[in-house]
Amino acid sequence: MAIWDKLKDGIDKASKVAQDAVDEGKTRLDARKARQAADQAAESLGYAVYRAWQNARSLDEQSLERLARALRDHEQEAVRLEAATTEAAEWRRRTGAADPSSGAAAADSVGAAPSEPGPSAPETPPAASGQGPASGPGNPSAF
């Protein structure tokens, strides 16, 4: 039965790597959506300022604050998610999770030793830590 246990462990590890990749992909998609929302907020702010200038009046303080706050919030979210994506890619590079032919996961599944032992990896990559984008108006968390 030992061969079945090794096979199950190999499948479990492959499943974990695949789930980590899916989680990182979702984080990348969320970062792109947040960046697009920031771009749209900047566009709205620019149009509001231009229209006020065009009509020879100033933009009221409430509108300016609301538009600037939306831009700032979307920009901060985009930066946070982009950092999480970069951190996850770095984690994957350090642990060898990007290349299943190297590292402990592939070696354990066939019963051979890994070519280069590395530091033990954390259970989950940084992007998969469950810190998704903040939900709210203008920032959908799902497609």
C-alpha positions, 0 to 999 in steps of 0.5 A: 500500500506504500505506493498508493500513499506516495501516489496520493501524496504526489497528487495532493502536492500537485493539487496544491501547486495548481490551487496556488497558481489559480489563486495567484491568477485571481489576484492578478486579475483583481489587480488588473480590475483595480488598476482599470477602476483607478484609471476610470476614476482618474478619467472621471476626475479629469473630465469633472475638472475640465468641464468646470474649467470650460464653464468658467467655474470651480469644481465644488469641494464635495465633488472634488473630494468624492472623485479624488477619494475614489481615485486614491482608494482604487489606486491603493487597492491596485498597488496592494494587489500588485505587490501581493502578486509580485510577492507570490511570484517571488515566493514561487521562484524561491520555493521552486513551485513554478517548475514541478520538475524541480523541488521536493514535490516532483522528487517525492512523487517518484521516490528520488531526492531533489537535485537541490535542497531548498528551504522549507516553504510556507504552507500557502503563497502570499497571494493565496492568503485569503486577502482578496480585494475589498468589496464595495461599490465600483470594485467587484470581487468576481467576474 
